[in-house]
Each structure stands twice: as C-alpha cells, then as structure tokens.
Amino acid sequence: MKQASLGAGFELKVKTTRKREFLRQMDQVVPWKELEALIAPHMPLPGPKGGRPPYPVSVLLRIHFLQQWFALSDPAAEEALDDVPAFA
C-alpha cells in the first residue's frame, strides 16, 4: 500500500492569478508565429565549430515581451523564469 503525502492533490490545482490570466490573454492576442517569421532570418545559426546552440526565436521573443510587460531587467527576467511558474 502506498502512503499518501500531505501535498497529494495540491499539484493538480492551478490557481488563476491576474498575471497568469494576463499571459493567457496575451498568448491569444499576440501574433507569435508572424513575429517569429519576421525575426528568424536575422537570428544567428549554429556555428560549424559547435558550441552552445542559440536559443529558439520563440523563447527569446517571449522573454523580451515579458520584460516589457512587467518592467523586468535581464537578471530579473532570468530570476522570474526560474521562480514564477506562470512565466514558464
């Protein structure tokens, strides 16, 4: 018999916050695919020597928008991506 933990069931419920609702609305309103298509030709390609591959355009674009919407500096945006589940 498997013992249930105190936190069992809580991970299934996601609270709808104003921030999460705002991000959901922006996901519907912002033309992500069109913006990605405009930016993609100007993004660096992986080099022939290897190295770290560049981040996808979609990730960089969304992070940039998050920084503008929530007035986040680069370090604050990085921290928000690690700490806040709504940003992930």
N, C-alpha and C positions, 0 to 999 in steps of 0.2 A: 504494500500500500504506500502510495506516495503522499508525503505530508505537504499540505498547502502552506504557503508562506503568507505573511501578513500583507504583502503587497500584491497578492494574486488578484487579478481582475482590474486593478487600477491602471495597468499599462494599456488596456483596451480603450479606455475612455479618454478622449482628447478634448480638452476644454477649448471652446471657441473664444479666443480673445480678440480685442479690437485689431491688434497687429496681425493676427492670423487671418481675420476676415478681410482686412485691407490687402494683404498679399494675395488672397484668393481672388479678390475683385481685380487687382492689377494683372493677375495671370490671365484673366479673361479679356481684359481691355487692351493690353499692350500687344502689338503685333510682333511677337518674338521671332517668328520664322523670317519675316520680311527684314527685320533689323539685322538678324544673323546673316542673311544673304548679302546685305549691303557691306557688312564689316568683314566677312570671311576672306574676300580677296586680298585684304590688307594685313592679315594675320601672318606671323612667321610660320614657316613649315619646319618640321623636324629636320635637324641638320644631318649631313652624311656621316659625321663622326659619332653620332649617337647623342648622348647627353640626356638631360631631362626633357621629356616632350612638353610642348606648350599646352596650357590649359585649353579646353574647348571654348569656342566663341560663346556658346550659350551660358557657360559658367561665368566668364568674365563680364558679359553684358548684364547678367542678373545681379552680380555683385556691385557693378557700377550703379545700377538703378537703386539698389538697396542703400548705397552710400548717399545718394542724392535724396531719396525719400526720407531717410532717418537721420540725416546730417552726421554720418559716421566718417571718421578719419580712416586711413588704411589699417592702422593697428586695431581700432575699434571695430571695424568691419570683420577683420580676422577673428577677433575675440567673439563677436556676435555669432559668427558662423559656427564656432565651437560650442558656445554656451546656450544659445537660444534655439530650441527645436523648430520654431516657426520659420527660421531662416534656412534650415537645412532642406 
